[in-house]
């Protein structure tokens, strides 16, 4: 995904590609800002956590803007996103409170609107949102990524980046999304659908996604406020 993301930055620059709407705030990430966040996280994964190219990660952050950032980071660095037995799990502090695995295998990602680090996390758990701030916002890939590399390996199958792009196109067609269209996303679904709508379509197809992270949203009001052409309901 790294090359597609760099092209997205060149083509779209300051234009928003990911927007987060919640009960406590609203955040826009332009192509530039999204790339910077992924670059910092990528440097943290490779240089901070010292993950190597065969490492597996799990990302469970719902419809928060941090979700496409950390999913995109895994895809951009050439790691493999899995559901079971990951080397590292990226999740919210609430999930860390009941974590049963080794503390150094869970990285807390803040749900604060501005990504401010959580102040109280369980002993031994990694405070990812604090650590990532120590890394630069320019990332250069450390290894080449084979076209056959499994970007995602879950119970339903293994997917290369190319196959993720194909699946994203199929989902866009099924929901009648036109090229470059802005859409809202509400609900939860399987990892492939989530990755397609949160990351692949905004980065590789010119779409803009509004992540609706509310328990009881007024979808009609959000559609009008964000000037969306449609809202995609998943799950």
N, C-alpha and C positions, 0 to 999 in steps of 0.2 A: 504493500500500500504506500510505501514511502514515496515513490515516484509520482503516484497519483496525487498525493497530498501536496507535494511541491508544485505540481501543475495547478492545483486548486488555488494555492496561495498566489501564484503568478496571475491567474485569470480573474480571481475574485477579490483578492486583497482585503480591503476593509469591509466588504459586504458580509452581513451576518449569515452564517451557515447553520449554527445551532443556537436556539433560544430556549431558555428554561423559565417556565411560569409556575409559581407555587404560591402557597398561602403566605409565605414570609418574604417573597422577593421575586425579582425578575432579572435574569442575566442574559446578555447577548454575547456570543462568541463569534467574532469575524473569522474569516479564513486564516488571517495572520495570527490572531489570538489563539485560535484552536491549535494551529501548528506550534506556536510557542509553548503551549501547555503540554502538548504531546512530546515536544523535544525535551523539556525539563524532566518529564516523567520517564522518557526513554533513557536519558543519561542516568537517572536514579536507578532504574532497573538494571542497567548494564554495569555501571560503575559503583553504585551504592549497594545494591543487593547482590551484585556480582552474578546475575543470571546469565547463563550461556544459551547458545542457540537451540539446544534441545530441551530447554526448560518449558514447563507447563504452568499456566496460570488460570485462575478462575476470577471472574469479575461479577459481583452481585451488588449493583448500585441503583437498580430500578430505573426510573425516568429522570434522575438527577442529571445535571449537565456533566457531572464527573464521570458518568457511565460511558458516553462516547469518547471522552478523553482517554480513559484507561483501556477501553476496548481498542481504540485506535492506536494506543501506545503498544499494546501487544502485537497488533497486526503490522505496525510500522517497523518494529524491531525484529520481527521474524520469529517470535515465540509462538507457542500453540495454546489456544484457548480451549479449556476442557471443563467438564462438569464434575468429574470425580478424581480424587487423589492428586490435586495440583501441587506443585512445589510451593506456590504462594497463592493465597486467596486475598483479593482486594474487596473489602466490604466496609459497611458503616460501623460506627462505634457500638450501636445497639446490638449488632450481630457478634461483635467482639466480646460482649459481656457474657455470652453463653458458649463461647468457642471452646471446643473440647480437645482440639489438636495441640500441637506444639506452638507456644506463643510466637516463635520467630517465623512461623509459616502464615501468620495473618498480618496484613497491613491495613490499618485503619485509614479510610479516605473520608474526609470531612463532608458533611452535608450542609455546611454553612453556605449561605448564598455566595459569599466571596471566597470560599475555600479556606477560611481561617481554621487553623488546626484545632482539634478537640483538646481540651485541657485535662480531662479526666478519662484515661483509658486504662484497661487492666494491666497489671504488672507484666512486663516482658513482651507485650504486644507492641508492634512497630507503629509509630505515629507517622504514617506516610505523608500526610499533608504538611507536617512540620519538616520532615526530612527532604522532601522534594524541592523545597525552597532554596536549598543549598547548591542546586545544580543549574548549569547554564541552559539557556533557551535556544542553543544551536546544537543540533544532533547530526552526527555523521554515522551512517550504518557501520557496524563493526565487522559484519560478515555478509557475504552474498547470500541472497535468498533464492533457492531453487524454485522454478515454476511448479515443481511437484511437492513443495513443502506444504504440509497440512497446517493451514492457519487455524483451523478449528477441528477438534476431534471429540465428538460427543456420541452419546448412545445411538443417535439416529444416523450417524455416518461421519466421514471425514471430508473436509472441504479445503481445497486450495483457495488462494485469493481469486483466481480466475473463476472458480466455481461459485464463490460468494458473489462476485459481480453478476454472474449469470442468474443466480437465485434472486438477487436484488432486482434485476430487470424483470423477472417473472412476477415478482410481487408488485412492482410498479405498474406493470401492465394489468394485473388482476384488479388493482385499485384505480385504474385509469388515471394514473399520475402522468402528466405531461412533462417533458424535459424542462428542468429548471423550476418546476412548480414548488411553491411553499405549501407545506402541509403540517397539520398538528398531529401529534402521536399521543394516544391515551391508552393505557392498559399495559399488561405484561404478557409475554409470550415465550416461545422457545428461543434458545440462543441465536439461531440463524436468522429468524425474523427480526429479533431485536438488533442484531448487528447490521442487518440490511437497512433497516429504517433509521437507526441512530447514526450509523457511520458511513456505510457504502454509498447510499444514495446521495447524501450531502457532499461527500468527497469526490466520488467518481462520476456522478450524473448531473451535477449542478443544482441539485435541490437545496432547499432550506427547510430544516425541521424545527418545529416548536414542541418541546417536550412538556407535556402537561402533567405536573407532579402534584396533583391535588386529590383529596379523597372524594369530594363531591363537586366537581367543577361545573361551571355554567358554560357548557361547550359552545352554545350559540354566542354568548358574550365574548368568549375568547376568540372565536372565529372572526368576529367583527373587529375586536380590538387589535388582533395581530394581522388583520387583512389576509386571512388564509383562504385559499381556494377550496380546501376541504380538510376534514379531520379524519385520520385513519384510526379506527378502533381495532385493537388487537387483544387477543386473549379471550 
